[in-house]
Amino acid sequence: MSSPLRNPRQLIAVLIAGVSGLIVLLDFAGAGPIVAALAAVLVQWAALITAIAVVIGVVSVLGAHARRVRSRLPEASYSLVLITGMVIVIVAGIFYPTRTATGLALPATLAAPPIRAVFRLIYEPLAASLLALLAFFALSAMLRALRSGRTEAVFVVTVALLALLIQLPPLTLIPIIGQTVQWLNDYLIAAGARGLLLGSAIGALVAGVRLLIGFDMPYADR
């Protein structure tokens, strides 16, 4: 990776990203009204750029799949499903009028009735189906792990099965088992979850610092 000091374009990109990130970070720390105003402007610019990038990405994806449908490729049916779903979501979320107390109005948020109905009738059943398939994937992975005969795999599968069994409603009614499950949830599981959150926070902090000082430049033109 070339040094930003040797590449003026990378140096400008690093300075813009670093100063912008530092201003927004200082705003979170309460650095004053001037920093707050600058941070608000930067956030608005970022939202605008993100919206433009999303529109460009949607147009690009739509054009690529439309060409695939016109070419009658073997995967054209999947492209047609994607285009249909994209059009339905865009129309329901942006252009489908709803009746309000003052008359017809376009949806203002993703919680508006049209897009909410699309999510309830299409997205939620698909998500539930995919989550139901996870049980079969987990069972297949468990069988493969047991077939391998490795001690670590057998230990993980045994612990997972015990964790599932002791949480069954009939077993949780037994005083000793119920108290044990509650103790595990309050101490061991909570400690593991907090450790994961702390690790994620430290990782995000390190990644942010590397971006601010220019060690990582995903925005640079390589």
N, C-alpha and C positions, 0 to 999 in steps of 0.2 A: 504494500500500500504506500503510495507516494505521500510525502509530507505536505500538509496544507500550505506551509510557508513557501513551497516551490510551485504551487499551483494557485494562481489568484482566484480562480472560480471556487475552488474548494475552501480557500481562506475566507472568502465572502460568505459562503454558505455556513461555515463554522461560526463566524461572528454573528450572523443573523440568528441562527438557531440558539447559540449560547446566550446572547443578550436577551432574546425573547423568552427563553426558558427561565433565565434568572429573574426577569421582571415578574413573570407569573408566579414563580416560587416566592419571591419577596412579598407579593400581594397576599399569598396565603399566610405569611407571617405577620401581616398587618404593618406594612412599611409606610403607610400614609396615603393621603388622597391622590397625590400625583401618580404614585406607582399604581394605585388602584385604577385610575382612569386609563393609564397606559395598558395595564393588564386587560381591562375590559375591551379596549380597542383591539388588542392582539387576539383575544379569544374570539371576538366577532369576525376578525379576518380569517382566523383558522376555521371557524364554522362555515364561512362563505367559500373558502377554498375547498373544504371537504365536500360541501354540497355540489360544487362544480365538478370535482373529481368523481363523485358518485354518478352525476348525470352523464359524464363522458364514459364512465365504465358501463353504465346501463346501455347507452347507445352502441358502444363497442360490442358488448355481449349480444345485444339484439341483432346487430348487423351480421356478426359471425354465425349465429345460429340460423338466421334467415337465409344466408347463403348456403348453409348446409341443407336446409329444407328444399331450396330451389334446385340444388344439385342432386336431390333424391339419394343421398348417401344412406348406408345401412343404419346409421345412428340418427336419421332424420326424425324418427318418431319421438325420440327423447328430446331433441331440439324443439319439436312442436309443442310438447308438454311444457317445457321450460318457458317458451314464448307465451303460451296461453296463461300459465300461472303468473308470469310477470305482468301481462296486460291486465289480468283480473285484479291483482294487488294494487297496481298503479291507479286504475280507474276507481276502485273502491276507496282507496286512501286519499285521492286527490280530487278527482273529478265527479264523484257520485254525489249528487245533492241530497241533503236531508232536510226534513221539515222541522222548523223551529217555531218559537212563539212569534217571531217577526217575519216568518216566511221561509223560503228555501235558502239554504246556505251550504257551502262546500265544507267538507270535513276540515277541522282545524287541528286535530291531534290524532295520534294512532289509537286513542281510546274512543273515537267516534263510532257510532253504530255500524256503518258499512264495513269498515276494516275490521272491527271487532267481530262481526258476523263471519267474515272470511276466515279469521283465525280460529273461531270456534267450530266452524263447519269443515274446514279443510286442514288447517295446520295442527290443531290439537289431536284429531284422530290419527294423523300421520305420525305425530310425535309419540303418541301412546303405542302405536304399532311398533315403532322402532325400539322403544323402551322394552316392550314385551319380548322382542327378539333378543335383547341382551341376556335374558335368562338362558336361552339355548346356546348363545355364544359362550356364556360363563360355564355352562355344563360341558360343552365341547372342550374348552380350555382345561377344565378340571380333569376330564378323562385323559387328555393328552399329558397333563402333568403327572397324573398317577401312573400312566403307562411308561413314562420315562424312568421311574423308579428312583429319582433323586431325593435325597433326604430333605432338602430345602423345600421342594415342591410338595412332598407329602405333609410336611409341617404346616405350610401355608394353607393347603386344602383342609387339613384337619381343624385348624383354628377357625377358618371361614365357616365350615359346617357347624362347629360348636357355637359360634356367634349367631348363626341363623337359628339353630335349634333352641337356644336358651331364650330367644326373644319371641317364641311362639306364645300366643295368649294363654293356653292351658298351663304352660310351665311357669309363666310369670306370676301366676296366682299362688304358687308355692312360696312361702315366706323366705326361705333361704335363697332360692334361685332369684326371686324378685329383688331382694336386697343386694345380691351379688351383681345383677345386671345394672342396678341403679348406681352401685359403687363404680363399676367399670365405666359407665357413661359419665359420671361426675368427675372422675380422676384420670384414668388412663386415656379414654377417648378424647376428653376435653384437652388433656395435655398434648396429645398428638395433633389435634386440630390447631391449637395455639402455636405449636412448633411449626406447622406448615404455614400458618399465616405470617409468623415472624420471618420465616425463610423467604416467603414470597415478597414481603415488604423490603427486606434487606436486598434481595435480588433486584427489585424495581428501583431501589435507591442507587445501587451500584450502576445499573444500566442508565439511569438518568444522569448521574455524575459523568459517566463516560461520554454521553451525548453532549453534555454542556461543555466539556473541556476538549471535545473534538477527537477522542480516541475512536469512537464509533460514528460513522457518517452514512447512515442508510439513505439519507436525502441527497447525497452527493452523486454527481454524474460520473460513474466509473468508466 
